[in-house]
Amino acid sequence: MPLISLIAAISENRILADSSKEDIHVGIPWDIPSDLHHFQQKTWRHPVIMGRKTYSTFNTPLPNRTNIIVTRDGNFKAPGCLVFDSLQAAIEWTKMSETEEIFIAGGGQIYTEAIKFANKLYLTIVEGNFFGDIYFPEFANFGTVTKEKQSQENGFKFKFVEIERCVNEVTQPTIMG
């Protein structure tokens, strides 16, 4: 069974973004190029599942990854991507070909649904409390921190954190028929 991992950059108050902002970073209140490099390195050659709104921030498939988009919009098309109408269906399909790790890359609703059965969190935690309306779910009781690395870039202090859940604490996603 492949690991199911959530990967995200969040503030200390769990903000992912502010949906009211339409700037180049689509409401993300920080600019940390090394976080993007971290994301690319971790997800390289692995499937990445994301919601339609998260995909729209890239608007093109991420290279060297299977890009999987979850949306309720039955007419949504994304060339070079697979599209599913539920997170569970996307994960079940992905498990047929991936043996190592499946990454969930947002947004807020997808993370909230996926954290219940995730095995691991890869978080970039940016120091400070930011304004926003898209949150990462509560993870204080998720598991054990296995890696932590402090860094600073573009005036932002942050840390890369990996948190693993004990195998017996993971709830498997159920397929709704």
C-alpha positions in Angstrom: 0.0 0.0 0.0 1.4 3.4 -0.9 1.7 6.1 1.7 -0.9 8.9 1.4 0.9 12.2 2.2 -0.4 15.7 2.5 2.0 18.4 1.3 1.4 22.1 2.1 2.8 25.5 3.0 0.9 27.0 5.9 1.3 29.8 8.5 1.4 29.2 12.2 -2.3 29.9 12.3 -2.8 27.2 9.6 -3.6 29.7 6.7 -3.1 28.3 3.3 -4.3 31.4 1.3 -6.7 34.2 1.0 -9.2 33.5 -1.8 -10.2 37.2 -2.1 -6.7 38.1 -3.5 -6.0 37.6 -7.2 -2.3 38.3 -7.3 0.5 36.3 -8.9 0.6 34.0 -5.8 -3.2 33.5 -5.8 -3.6 34.8 -2.3 -0.6 33.0 -0.8 0.8 35.6 1.7 4.5 34.6 1.3 7.0 34.2 -1.5 9.4 31.3 -0.6 11.1 29.8 -3.7 12.8 27.1 -1.7 9.3 25.9 -0.6 8.4 25.4 -4.3 11.7 23.5 -4.8 10.9 21.4 -1.7 7.4 20.6 -3.2 9.0 19.7 -6.6 11.6 17.5 -5.0 9.2 15.6 -2.7 6.5 15.0 -5.4 8.8 14.2 -8.3 7.7 11.1 -10.2 4.7 10.6 -7.8 1.0 11.2 -8.4 -0.3 14.5 -7.1 -4.0 14.9 -6.3 -5.4 18.4 -6.0 -8.7 20.2 -6.2 -9.7 22.2 -9.3 -9.0 25.5 -7.6 -5.5 24.5 -6.6 -4.9 23.2 -10.2 -6.0 26.6 -11.5 -3.0 28.2 -9.6 -0.7 26.1 -11.8 -3.0 26.0 -14.9 -0.7 23.5 -16.5 0.2 19.9 -15.5 3.1 19.6 -13.1 5.9 17.9 -15.1 7.0 14.3 -14.3 4.1 13.6 -12.1 0.6 12.1 -12.7 -1.6 15.1 -12.2 -5.0 14.2 -10.7 -7.8 16.8 -10.3 -10.8 16.3 -8.1 -13.9 18.4 -9.0 -17.6 18.2 -8.8 -17.8 19.9 -12.2 -18.5 17.1 -14.6 -17.5 19.2 -17.6 -14.1 20.2 -16.3 -11.3 19.2 -18.7 -7.5 19.6 -18.0 -5.3 18.3 -20.9 -2.6 16.1 -19.5 -4.5 15.4 -16.2 -6.8 12.8 -14.9 -10.1 14.2 -13.5 -12.2 12.5 -10.8 -15.4 13.5 -9.1 -14.3 12.5 -5.6 -11.1 12.2 -3.6 -11.9 8.6 -2.8 -12.2 7.6 -6.5 -8.9 9.5 -7.3 -7.0 7.7 -4.5 -8.4 4.2 -5.4 -7.4 4.7 -9.0 -4.0 5.9 -8.0 -3.4 3.0 -5.7 -3.6 0.7 -8.8 -0.3 2.1 -10.2 1.6 3.8 -7.4 3.5 1.6 -4.9 5.4 4.3 -2.9 3.6 7.5 -2.1 0.6 9.5 -3.2 0.6 13.2 -2.6 -2.4 15.4 -1.8 -1.7 19.0 -2.7 -4.8 20.9 -1.6 -6.8 22.9 -1.3 -8.5 23.4 2.0 -11.5 21.1 1.4 -9.3 18.3 -0.1 -6.9 18.5 2.9 -9.8 18.4 5.4 -11.2 15.3 3.8 -7.8 13.6 3.3 -6.2 14.2 6.7 -8.4 11.5 8.2 -6.6 8.8 6.2 -3.2 10.3 5.6 -0.1 8.6 6.7 2.3 11.6 6.6 2.3 15.4 6.5 5.0 17.4 4.7 4.5 20.9 6.0 6.3 24.2 5.4 5.3 26.2 8.4 5.8 29.9 7.9 6.4 31.9 11.1 3.7 34.3 12.0 -0.1 34.6 11.8 -1.5 35.7 8.4 -4.9 36.7 7.2 -6.7 34.3 4.9 -9.9 32.3 4.5 -8.5 29.0 3.3 -7.1 26.9 6.2 -5.2 23.7 6.6 -7.0 21.3 9.0 -6.0 20.9 12.6 -3.1 18.5 12.9 -1.9 19.0 16.5 -2.7 15.3 17.4 -1.7 13.9 13.9 1.4 12.0 14.9 5.2 12.3 15.6 7.5 14.9 14.1 10.2 12.9 12.3 12.1 15.7 10.6 12.4 19.5 11.2 14.6 22.0 9.4 14.6 25.7 10.1 15.2 28.2 7.3 14.8 31.8 6.2 14.2 33.4 2.8 12.8 36.6 1.4 12.2 38.0 4.9 10.2 34.9 6.0 11.3 32.5 8.7 9.9 29.0 8.2 10.6 25.3 8.9 10.1 22.2 6.8 8.4 19.6 9.0 7.6 15.9 8.4 5.0 14.3 10.7 4.2 10.6 10.6 1.1 8.9 11.9 1.2 5.4 13.4 0.0 2.9 10.9 -2.8 1.6 13.2 -4.2 5.2 13.5 -5.0 5.6 9.8 -8.6 5.4 8.6 -8.9 4.0 5.1 -11.0 5.9 2.6 -14.3 4.3 1.7 -15.7 4.1 -1.7 -19.2 5.4 -2.0 -21.2 3.6 -4.6 
